[in-house]
C-alpha cells in the first residue's frame, strides 16, 4: 500500500497564503473596511494556525532528511572503518615482507 505524501512545496504555499490572508485581514480591519461578526474575526487565527502547522510540518520533513543523512553517514563511516582495518592489515603484511627482503639484501 502506497503511503500518502504531500510535496514539501505545498507547505510553502500554505504558509505564504495563510500569512497573506492574515496580513490583508489586519489591514482591512485596521482601516475599518471590515465590520464582521465574531466568527469572521476568528479567520486570522485560523490562518495563523494553518501557517504554524505548515511551518512545523515542513520543519519535520527537514529533520527527517537530516536524520536520514546522519544514518547514511554512520553506515558509510562503519564501512570505511572496516575497509581501513583491512588495508591496515594488508599494509602490515607487506611491511613485514619488505623487512625480510631488506634483511636478505644486506
C-alpha positions in Angstrom: 0.0 0.0 0.0 1.4 3.3 -1.0 1.8 5.9 1.7 0.0 9.2 1.0 2.5 12.0 0.8 2.2 15.7 0.2 5.0 17.5 -1.6 7.0 19.9 0.7 6.4 22.8 -1.8 2.7 22.6 -0.8 3.6 23.5 2.7 5.4 26.6 1.4 2.3 27.7 -0.5 0.0 27.1 2.5 2.4 29.1 4.8 2.6 32.1 2.5 -1.1 32.1 1.6 -2.1 31.9 5.2 0.3 34.7 6.1 -1.1 36.8 3.3 -4.7 36.2 4.4 -3.8 37.4 7.9 -1.9 40.5 6.7 -4.7 41.5 4.3 -7.3 40.9 7.0 -5.4 43.0 9.5 -5.0 45.9 7.0 -8.7 45.8 6.1 -9.8 45.6 9.8 -7.5 48.4 10.8 -8.8 50.7 8.1 -12.4 50.0 9.1 -13.4 48.3 5.8 -14.3 45.0 7.6 -17.2 45.0 10.0 -17.6 41.4 10.7 -19.3 39.1 13.2 -17.2 37.3 15.7 -16.8 34.1 13.7 -15.3 36.0 10.9 -12.9 37.8 13.3 -11.5 34.3 14.1 -10.4 34.0 10.5 -6.9 35.3 11.1 -6.5 32.9 14.0 -7.3 30.0 11.6 -4.9 31.4 9.0 -2.2 31.8 11.7 -2.9 28.2 12.9 -2.5 27.0 9.3 0.8 28.8 9.0 2.1 27.4 12.2 1.0 23.8 11.2 2.6 24.1 7.8 5.8 25.5 9.3 6.2 22.7 11.7 5.3 20.1 9.1 8.0 21.4 6.8 10.5 21.6 9.6 9.7 18.0 10.5 10.4 17.0 6.9 13.8 18.7 7.0 14.5 16.9 10.3 13.7 13.6 8.7 16.0 14.3 5.8 18.8 15.2 8.3 18.2 12.1 10.3 18.3 10.0 7.1 21.6 11.7 6.1 23.0 11.1 9.5 22.2 7.3 9.3 23.7 7.1 5.9 26.9 8.8 7.1 27.2 6.5 10.1 26.7 3.5 7.8 29.4 4.8 5.4 31.7 5.5 8.2 31.4 2.0 9.6 32.0 0.5 6.2 35.0 2.8 5.8 36.4 1.8 9.2 36.1 -1.9 8.2 37.8 -1.2 4.9 40.6 0.8 6.7 41.2 -2.1 9.0 41.6 -4.4 6.0 44.0 -2.1 4.3 45.9 -1.7 7.6 46.3 -5.5 8.0 47.5 -5.8 4.3 50.0 -2.9 4.9 51.3 -4.6 7.9 51.8 -7.9 5.9 53.6 -6.1 3.2 55.7 -4.2 5.7 56.9 -7.5 7.2 57.7 -8.8 3.7 59.7 -5.7 2.9 61.7 -6.0 6.1 62.6 -9.6 5.2 63.7 -8.6 1.7 65.8 -5.8 3.1 67.4 -8.2 5.5 68.3 -10.6 2.7 69.8 -7.9 0.5 72.1 -6.5 3.2 
